[in-house]
């Protein structure tokens, strides 16, 4: 009992060790009946066995090759439990179907498409919707290019709202030395874009390379 040392005589300890593999509740009942002990609880027996290192043969799991007793048996019908059971071919409410869309922290829309995920091998994967639609209409984005949102609304995934631009143009549109294209009024955006393209073309001509 808590707060009091439980003492055992040698005969009791020998008997407990001899039956250490019994389930603790069974061991406790048999011990109390055999020795007439009313001051020993099941927790006392558990603590004693733990201190002595007397473990049971029960591991809390099925041994390899041992079939559970209910294998192959069907669950008895109960109208209350049947009402909440999954039905055949039923999918949970949060299943991400083909075509499911989500918005990333950066404001880009992603869509689930029928392409094998290279990381998990799953039959579907998420891709950026604007790029996926643009490539459906125009083919793969050329090397050294990136898609730029023209109206500043990244959730507008219409291919006409995205243009493939050289990666080197990005600093001319935004960033520390850019012209704030994304935050500019809609009527000014075409002018900013035209100036950025002109400056980029001039720089590329001076370097003799196309970036």
RAURBEL-V357533 format. One record per residue. N is the residue number from 0. RES is the residue in three letters. PSI is psi in whole degrees, 0 to 359 (* if undefined). OMEGA is omega in whole degrees, 0 to 359 (NA if undefined). Layout:
n=N res=RES psi=PSI omega=OMEGA
n=N res=RES psi=PSI omega=OMEGA
This chain:
n=0 res=UNK psi=151 omega=183
n=1 res=UNK psi=131 omega=177
n=2 res=UNK psi=0 omega=180
n=3 res=UNK psi=135 omega=179
n=4 res=UNK psi=129 omega=177
n=5 res=UNK psi=124 omega=181
n=6 res=UNK psi=144 omega=179
n=7 res=UNK psi=143 omega=175
n=8 res=UNK psi=165 omega=184
n=9 res=UNK psi=319 omega=182
n=10 res=UNK psi=321 omega=179
n=11 res=UNK psi=318 omega=180
n=12 res=UNK psi=320 omega=179
n=13 res=UNK psi=319 omega=181
n=14 res=UNK psi=317 omega=180
n=15 res=UNK psi=316 omega=179
n=16 res=UNK psi=324 omega=180
n=17 res=UNK psi=336 omega=182
n=18 res=UNK psi=25 omega=186
n=19 res=UNK psi=337 omega=183
n=20 res=UNK psi=355 omega=178
n=21 res=UNK psi=152 omega=171
n=22 res=UNK psi=142 omega=189
n=23 res=UNK psi=323 omega=179
n=24 res=UNK psi=317 omega=179
n=25 res=UNK psi=318 omega=179
n=26 res=UNK psi=319 omega=180
n=27 res=UNK psi=314 omega=181
n=28 res=UNK psi=315 omega=182
n=29 res=UNK psi=322 omega=180
n=30 res=UNK psi=311 omega=181
n=31 res=UNK psi=322 omega=180
n=32 res=UNK psi=318 omega=184
n=33 res=UNK psi=318 omega=187
n=34 res=UNK psi=0 omega=177
n=35 res=UNK psi=30 omega=180
n=36 res=UNK psi=123 omega=177
n=37 res=UNK psi=353 omega=183
n=38 res=UNK psi=4 omega=182
n=39 res=UNK psi=125 omega=179
n=40 res=UNK psi=170 omega=178
n=41 res=UNK psi=323 omega=178
n=42 res=UNK psi=326 omega=177
n=43 res=UNK psi=318 omega=179
n=44 res=UNK psi=317 omega=179
n=45 res=UNK psi=317 omega=181
n=46 res=UNK psi=319 omega=179
n=47 res=UNK psi=313 omega=180
n=48 res=UNK psi=324 omega=179
n=49 res=UNK psi=317 omega=180
n=50 res=UNK psi=322 omega=183
n=51 res=UNK psi=349 omega=183
n=52 res=UNK psi=26 omega=180
n=53 res=UNK psi=92 omega=182
n=54 res=UNK psi=156 omega=178
n=55 res=UNK psi=170 omega=177
n=56 res=UNK psi=357 omega=182
n=57 res=UNK psi=125 omega=181
n=58 res=UNK psi=0 omega=180
n=59 res=UNK psi=15 omega=179
n=60 res=UNK psi=163 omega=178
n=61 res=UNK psi=137 omega=175
n=62 res=UNK psi=153 omega=179
n=63 res=UNK psi=131 omega=178
n=64 res=UNK psi=350 omega=180
n=65 res=UNK psi=123 omega=181
n=66 res=UNK psi=140 omega=177
n=67 res=UNK psi=156 omega=185
n=68 res=UNK psi=333 omega=183
n=69 res=UNK psi=14 omega=181
n=70 res=UNK psi=131 omega=178
n=71 res=UNK psi=356 omega=180
n=72 res=UNK psi=146 omega=178
n=73 res=UNK psi=150 omega=180
n=74 res=UNK psi=131 omega=179
n=75 res=UNK psi=141 omega=182
n=76 res=UNK psi=133 omega=175
n=77 res=UNK psi=119 omega=185
n=78 res=UNK psi=330 omega=181
n=79 res=UNK psi=316 omega=179
n=80 res=UNK psi=327 omega=181
n=81 res=UNK psi=332 omega=183
n=82 res=UNK psi=332 omega=183
n=83 res=UNK psi=5 omega=180
n=84 res=UNK psi=149 omega=174
n=85 res=UNK psi=136 omega=176
n=86 res=UNK psi=164 omega=179
n=87 res=UNK psi=135 omega=179
n=88 res=UNK psi=16 omega=178
n=89 res=UNK psi=139 omega=178
n=90 res=UNK psi=144 omega=179
n=91 res=UNK psi=162 omega=186
n=92 res=UNK psi=335 omega=183
n=93 res=UNK psi=16 omega=177
n=94 res=UNK psi=132 omega=180
n=95 res=UNK psi=101 omega=183
n=96 res=UNK psi=165 omega=172
n=97 res=UNK psi=128 omega=182
n=98 res=UNK psi=357 omega=178
n=99 res=UNK psi=140 omega=182
n=100 res=UNK psi=152 omega=175
n=101 res=UNK psi=160 omega=181
n=102 res=UNK psi=130 omega=181
n=103 res=UNK psi=173 omega=179
n=104 res=UNK psi=331 omega=181
n=105 res=UNK psi=1 omega=177
n=106 res=UNK psi=7 omega=178
n=107 res=UNK psi=144 omega=177
n=108 res=UNK psi=132 omega=175
n=109 res=UNK psi=147 omega=182
n=110 res=UNK psi=143 omega=178
n=111 res=UNK psi=122 omega=183
n=112 res=UNK psi=162 omega=182
n=113 res=UNK psi=67 omega=176
n=114 res=UNK psi=140 omega=181
n=115 res=UNK psi=129 omega=178
n=116 res=UNK psi=118 omega=183
n=117 res=UNK psi=342 omega=183
n=118 res=UNK psi=324 omega=184
n=119 res=UNK psi=342 omega=183
n=120 res=UNK psi=4 omega=180
n=121 res=UNK psi=155 omega=186
n=122 res=UNK psi=347 omega=178
n=123 res=UNK psi=157 omega=175
n=124 res=UNK psi=161 omega=179
n=125 res=UNK psi=136 omega=176
n=126 res=UNK psi=162 omega=176
n=127 res=UNK psi=123 omega=186
n=128 res=UNK psi=319 omega=183
n=129 res=UNK psi=321 omega=180
n=130 res=UNK psi=319 omega=181
n=131 res=UNK psi=315 omega=179
n=132 res=UNK psi=320 omega=180
n=133 res=UNK psi=317 omega=181
n=134 res=UNK psi=332 omega=174
n=135 res=UNK psi=326 omega=183
n=136 res=UNK psi=331 omega=189
n=137 res=UNK psi=354 omega=184
n=138 res=UNK psi=178 omega=183
n=139 res=UNK psi=147 omega=176
n=140 res=UNK psi=126 omega=182
n=141 res=UNK psi=152 omega=176
n=142 res=UNK psi=141 omega=180
n=143 res=UNK psi=6 omega=180
n=144 res=UNK psi=159 omega=174
n=145 res=UNK psi=155 omega=180
n=146 res=UNK psi=132 omega=180
n=147 res=UNK psi=131 omega=177
n=148 res=UNK psi=124 omega=187
n=149 res=UNK psi=323 omega=184
n=150 res=UNK psi=0 omega=179
n=151 res=UNK psi=354 omega=180
n=152 res=UNK psi=102 omega=184
n=153 res=UNK psi=343 omega=177
n=154 res=UNK psi=352 omega=175
n=155 res=UNK psi=97 omega=188
n=156 res=UNK psi=9 omega=178
n=157 res=UNK psi=132 omega=182
n=158 res=UNK psi=330 omega=180
n=159 res=UNK psi=345 omega=180
n=160 res=UNK psi=3 omega=182
n=161 res=UNK psi=138 omega=181
n=162 res=UNK psi=137 omega=177
n=163 res=UNK psi=118 omega=182
n=164 res=UNK psi=154 omega=175
n=165 res=UNK psi=141 omega=180
n=166 res=UNK psi=326 omega=181
n=167 res=UNK psi=347 omega=179
n=168 res=UNK psi=342 omega=186
n=169 res=UNK psi=315 omega=181
n=170 res=UNK psi=337 omega=180
n=171 res=UNK psi=341 omega=181
n=172 res=UNK psi=319 omega=180
n=173 res=UNK psi=197 omega=180
n=174 res=UNK psi=189 omega=186
n=175 res=UNK psi=319 omega=183
n=176 res=UNK psi=14 omega=181
n=177 res=UNK psi=184 omega=184
n=178 res=UNK psi=17 omega=176
n=179 res=UNK psi=46 omega=185
n=180 res=UNK psi=312 omega=186
n=181 res=UNK psi=324 omega=183
n=182 res=UNK psi=355 omega=183
n=183 res=UNK psi=153 omega=176
n=184 res=UNK psi=152 omega=184
n=185 res=UNK psi=324 omega=184
n=186 res=UNK psi=342 omega=181
n=187 res=UNK psi=339 omega=184
n=188 res=UNK psi=314 omega=181
n=189 res=UNK psi=323 omega=180
n=190 res=UNK psi=314 omega=178
n=191 res=UNK psi=318 omega=180
n=192 res=UNK psi=316 omega=181
n=193 res=UNK psi=317 omega=180
n=194 res=UNK psi=317 omega=180
n=195 res=UNK psi=320 omega=179
n=196 res=UNK psi=319 omega=180
n=197 res=UNK psi=314 omega=180
n=198 res=UNK psi=322 omega=180
n=199 res=UNK psi=319 omega=179
n=200 res=UNK psi=320 omega=180
n=201 res=UNK psi=318 omega=180
n=202 res=UNK psi=320 omega=180
n=203 res=UNK psi=323 omega=179
n=204 res=UNK psi=322 omega=179
n=205 res=UNK psi=323 omega=181
n=206 res=UNK psi=342 omega=179
n=207 res=UNK psi=18 omega=179
n=208 res=UNK psi=156 omega=177
n=209 res=UNK psi=117 omega=181
n=210 res=UNK psi=* omega=NA
